[in-house]
């Protein structure tokens, strides 16, 4: 199933793992918590992107990355 939407729930600890894994989708500005990049939705159709986003969600140490599939 293709990914439709990605978001971050409260509780991010700013570990940068999501940005390290998928910098096209996630951004962790200095002193802030993670959020999705503006326009990330366009990148979700790129080859291998679904797997990388799911890996980031599965690897999140505080389990705050949410993925909605169609």
C-alpha positions as CSV (number, residue, x, y, z in Angstrom):
1,X,0.0,0.0,0.0
2,X,1.4,3.4,-0.9
3,X,2.0,5.9,1.9
4,X,-0.5,8.7,1.9
5,X,0.6,10.9,4.8
6,X,3.4,11.1,7.4
7,X,3.5,13.0,10.6
8,X,5.2,13.2,14.0
9,X,3.3,12.9,17.3
10,X,4.4,14.8,20.4
11,X,7.3,13.3,22.3
12,X,10.1,13.6,19.7
13,X,13.5,13.6,21.4
14,X,15.4,15.1,18.4
15,X,17.7,12.2,17.9
16,X,18.0,13.0,14.2
17,X,17.6,9.3,13.2
18,X,14.6,10.0,10.9
19,X,16.5,12.8,9.1
20,X,19.6,10.6,8.8
21,X,17.5,7.9,7.2
22,X,15.2,10.0,5.0
23,X,16.3,13.6,4.8
24,X,14.0,14.1,1.8
25,X,11.0,13.8,4.2
26,X,12.2,14.6,7.7
27,X,13.9,17.6,9.1
28,X,15.3,18.3,12.6
29,X,16.3,21.9,12.9
30,X,18.8,22.8,15.7
31,X,17.0,23.1,19.0
32,X,13.7,21.9,17.6
33,X,11.9,18.5,17.3
34,X,11.5,16.6,14.0
35,X,8.9,17.6,11.4
36,X,8.1,16.7,7.9
37,X,9.6,18.9,5.1
38,X,7.3,21.1,3.1
39,X,6.3,19.3,0.0
40,X,7.5,15.9,1.2
41,X,4.3,14.3,-0.3
42,X,5.8,14.6,-3.8
43,X,8.8,12.6,-2.8
44,X,6.8,9.6,-1.5
45,X,6.4,8.2,-5.0
46,X,10.2,8.0,-5.6
47,X,11.7,4.5,-5.9
48,X,12.4,3.0,-2.5
49,X,10.9,5.9,-0.6
50,X,8.1,4.0,1.1
51,X,10.5,1.4,2.5
52,X,12.8,4.2,3.8
53,X,10.0,6.1,5.5
54,X,8.7,2.9,7.1
55,X,12.2,2.1,8.3
56,X,12.4,5.5,9.9
57,X,9.0,5.0,11.6
58,X,10.0,1.5,12.8
59,X,13.4,2.7,14.0
60,X,12.2,5.7,16.0
61,X,13.3,5.2,19.6
62,X,10.2,6.9,21.0
63,X,7.8,5.6,18.3
64,X,6.3,9.0,17.4
65,X,6.5,8.8,13.6
66,X,3.1,7.9,12.1
67,X,2.5,6.7,8.6
68,X,-0.9,6.5,6.9
69,X,-1.3,4.2,4.0
70,X,-4.0,4.4,1.3
